[in-house]
Amino acid sequence: MTCRVVVRIGPEVAHYPPGATFGPRTLVDYEFVWLLAGSARWTCDEPDSTRPEPPTRRHLRPGTLLLARPGMRDHFAWDPTRASLHAFVHFRVLEADLDTLGPPETWPISRALTPADPLAALCRYSLWLGRGRARGTQPGTTRTGQSDRTTDVLGFLLDLFVRGPVPADDEGDEIHPYLARLADHLRRTWRGGGTTPLALTEMAAAAGISTGHLSRLFRAEYGIGPVAAIELVRLARSATLLQRSNLTVGAVASACGFANPFHFSRRFRAVYGVPPRTYRTDRGSDDPLAPLTPAGLLPLAHRLLVDDA
């Protein structure tokens, strides 16, 4: 369960002319600040500091998400040469949920977001929800009930901000640089729609290493060779097509790079335990990526079949 928050102000957007400043102010609640345009220099003194420590500083750029906490005394100096724009929301965190995130003084202060970052998507969504707030209503309330959804989104945003997005924090999801290079080459090759197989020599050339090195790397990472690993990914794509398209088995075989339906059916049955037609009719609720899990191939498969889709 994500932590529960109570929205006080926002989500809203503030515009600043070049050279504007804001503060010093002492926060009475939590505030997310998400820079949209321009830049800012943020300075703050930590709350309840018993030691004479230097103030905390951050240079904020578009895509930076800042979390200020109650008791902080902070100051913003906005871009001196161009207009700046930022989104913000003030909120409280229910006391019972603070323990789930650890002491607030240990939380991150800022994170740099990327377009694919789930935090960036949640920021955009919360801002979109904020636009639906009816005129004249209290903060956090709307005509159509967006307030409940806004608090849910902000609670999840805070949870991910503090704990970190799980895939990025899980070192097991990282792909070896040589394998990442090969995956990028395969994704470009497959972008036209057909997941055609590549010869071992071509895969090694794409990775920038020898065939022997590539084979040893695959066996060390996944316990199987590169040709067998990529075939498992192709079969996983075929299982998805069997579940979610009306393509014939022959068309699925062709789209996934198998020479003919007979060869495809034989290889599919060896991995999924049933022929393609039976899988389509009887296994509609199965996870098509399940056979990739034991070998640890999910990160590679996602890079090939999901990322940048």
N, C-alpha and C positions, 0 to 999 in steps of 0.2 A: 504494500500500500504506500502511495506517495504521501509526503507530508501535507498537512492542511494549512491553508493560508486564508487570511481575511484581507481583501483588497480595500485600501483606503482612498487612493487616488490613482486614476488611470485604468488601463494603459492609455497614454496620451503622447503627443509630440510637441517639442519646444523648438523654436527657431531663434537663432542668435545672429546679430550682425557681426561683422569682423571686429575683433578686439574686445568683445563683451566679456564680462566676468560675472561670477555668481558665488556668493558666500563672503566670508566664512559663515557656516551654519552648523548647528548641532542636530543630528538626526534623532528623531524620536521613534523611528520604525525602520524597516528594511526598504531598500530601494534598488531596483535594477535600472541601470542606465545603459542603453544600447545606441552607440553612435551610428548615425546613418549617413552623414556628410560632414566634410570639414575635419577638424581635429580639436583636441582639447588637452590641456595639461591639468591633471587632477592631483591635489595634494590633501592629505588628511593626517590628523593626529589620532592614534588609536585610543579607544575609550579605556578609562580606568588604568592607565599606564602608571606603574609604580616606579619605572625607571626612566631616566631622561633619554629616550631613544629618538633618533631623527624621524621626521615625518615620513609617511609612506607616499610615494609618488608613482603615477602611471601616466604614460603618454597614450591617449586614446585616439584610435583611428577608426574609420568605418569597419564594422565587423567586430569591434571590441565590445564585450559584454562585461559591465562592471557591477559588482554587488557591494553596496555600502550598508553598514550595520548600525543599529541603534547606539547612540553615544558617540559616534564618530563626528569630529568637527572637521569639515572638509571645505574645499574651495576649488572652483573651476575657472580656468583661464582659457577662453575659447580662441579658435584660430584667429591670428591677428590680421590675416590678409584676405580671408573669404568667409562667407556665411557658413554657419554650422547648424546641424540638425540632429536631434537625438530623440529617441523614444524613452519613456520612463514609466515606472509604476511603483507606487508605495504600497507596502503590505505589512501585515503582522503574521507571525508564525505561531500557531497554537503551542502553548507550553508543553503539552504532552508529546508533541512531535519533535521537539528540539533534540531530545535524547537520541532519536534514530539517526540524526545527522552528525552527532558529535558536537563538541564545544564550538560555538560560532567563531571564536577567535582563531580556530584552526582552519576555517573555511578559506577557499581561494578568494581573492579580491577581484580578479579579472580573468577572462578567458578570451583568446583570439578565435573567432569563429570562421568557418569556411562555408561555401554554399551548400555542401553536402552534409554539414554538421546538423544533427537533430536539434541542437540547441538553437541554431539559426532559424530552423523551420518553426520551432515553438515560439520564438520571438515574433516572427512574422504573423503567426496565427493569433497570438494574444493581441497584437496590435490591430489586426483585422477585426477581432471580436470587440475591441474597444471602440471601433468606429460605429458599432451598432447601438451604443448607449443612447438612450432617448434624452432629448433636451429636457432640462429641468428635473431629472431624477437624481437620486443620491448616488455618490460614487459606488461603483460595483453593481448597480442595478440597471436593467434594460427592459424594454417592452416585451421582448421575445425570449427572455430567460438566458441570455448569453452570460449573465453574471456567474451562475453556477459553473458553466463551462470555463469561463475565464479563471476562476479560482482553481479548478482542476488542472488547467494547463499550466498556471503559474506554480502550483505545487509540484508538478512533474518537472518543470523547468528548474526549480530550485534544487530538487533532488538530483537531477543530472548535473547541474552546475557544481554542486558540492562533491558528489561522489565521482563525477566524471562519466562521460558516455562509455558504457560497458565495453563495446568492441575496441575502442581506442586504448582502454586500460588493460585489456587481456592480451598479454604477450603471446599467448598461444595462437591468436588470430593473425599475427604478423606473418608475412610471406617473405621468404628469402629473396634478396634482391635479384638473383639470377632467375628465380622462378617468377618473380613479378615482371621481369622483362619478357619472359616467354609468354606469360598470361596476357600482357598488353599486345603482343604480336598476334596471338590467337584471337583475341577479341576484335582486333582490326580485321583479321582474315575472315572472321565469322559474322562481321557486321552486316553483310549482305543477306543473311538469313540462314545459310547452310553451315552447319558445324562439321565441315570436312576434316578428316584426319590428316595429320602431317607426319611425314617420315621423321624418324629419329634424328637424321642428319639435319633436316630443316629446323626442327625444334632446338637442337643444340646451337645451330648458327644464330637463331633468334635470341637465345639466352646469352650468347657470346662466350660459350665454353665448349669443351670437347664432348663428344657423345658419351664417353666413359664417365666424365665428371658429372654430366647431367644425370646419367643413370644412377650413379652413387648418391647424388643429392636427393633424387626422388625416393630412393629406397631408405635413405636415412630419415627423410621427412615423413613419408607415407607408407613405407613398408612394401611398396610395389614400384615397378618401373614406370617411366614416363608414358609409354604407349598405352599400358593398361590403365594408368591413372586418368589420362585424357579420354579414353574410351568410357570409363565410368561416368565422367562428366557428360559426355555425349548421350549416354544411356539415360542419365537423369533428365536431360532435356527432352528426350523422346518420351519418357514417362509423363512429363508435364503435358506434352502435346496430346498424348493418348487420353489424358484426363480432361483437357480443356480445349479440344478442337474436334471438328468433324472430319479431319483428314483421314484418309484410308491408312491402313498399316503400311502399305507400300509407300505412300507419300511421306509418312513419318520417317520411315527408313531412309528415304532419299534425303529429306531435310536434315537428318542427323548424320549423314555421311557414311551410311552403310551400303555396300555394293548391291544388295538385293534383299527382298523381304525375308527370304529363307535364312540368310546369314544373320540379319537383324533379329529375327525371332529366336534363333539359337543363342545368340549372345544375350538377348534380353532375358530369356528364361534362366540362363545360368546365373544372372545377378538377382532378378526379382522373384524367381521361383515359379513363375507362371508365364505362358505365352502372352504376347502383347494384347491379343483380343480378350483373353480372360482378365488381364489386368484392367482393361478398359471397362468391362462390364461388372466385375466383382470387387475391384480395389479402388473405387472412385474416391474414397476418403483417406487413402494411404498417402504418406508424405513421399513425393517422388524423389526427394533428396536423401531419404533415409539410408540407402546403401553407401553414401559417401561419408557418413559419420564415423564408422569404425576406423577408417583409414585416416581420419582427420582432414579430409579433402574439402570440407565446407568452405573455408576461407578462399581456397583456389577457385572453387566452383562459383562462389558469389562474385569474385573478381571477373570471371569469364562470362557469367550469365546474368548477373544482376547489376553490378556497378556500371554506371554510365549507360544503362540500357536505353 
